[in-house]
Amino acid sequence: MRPFFGVSMDRLADTLPATSLSPILEAPYLFLADPTGASDHEPQLHVDRGGNRVRGFLCISVPRGEFTSEVLAYPSGWDAYAAREKQFQDAERDRLLYVAATRAGTRLVVAQREKVNTRNPWAPLEKYLDDCPSLVFPEGAERKPLSERVIADDAAAAAAAAISSG
């Protein structure tokens, strides 16, 4: 994994509308970690969000191998529904990225992979990282594979369990 990059929020503020940098829900330092897992799939469901009634349309398919599926049925007009849903999904992805990138008060730290950075959900921010300094691991710090890292201590795990149980 490439070192993390730290983006000064003053620098980022020059490229984003001023209203986006609201101190509401802001953290002094924000880490956009785990630069894997971004995916782009064709919609299988469309929700018609217009009008007085919410209506859903479903494309029914079955898996045929690890990365393919076979469509069994879809409603009339499915191509138009899927295109509208894709627009909605793309806009929602962009909105969530925008919110994530504008919640750092002082420093935004963006994780990037050294090789094969194609599935990185933070890739749209990459153009802003070219002349940003890399964060350096402290001398003598051991870099462990992700599977060997401690994700949370007992107190954090207990807090997360309490929150998720309602």
Beta strands, then each sheet from edge to edge (+ up, - down):
strand 1: 2-8
strand 2: 27-32
strand 3: 45-48
strand 4: 55-58
strand 5: 60-63
strand 6: 69-73
strand 7: 104-112
sheet 1: 1+ 7- 2-
sheet 2: 3+ 4-
sheet 3: 5+ 6-
end
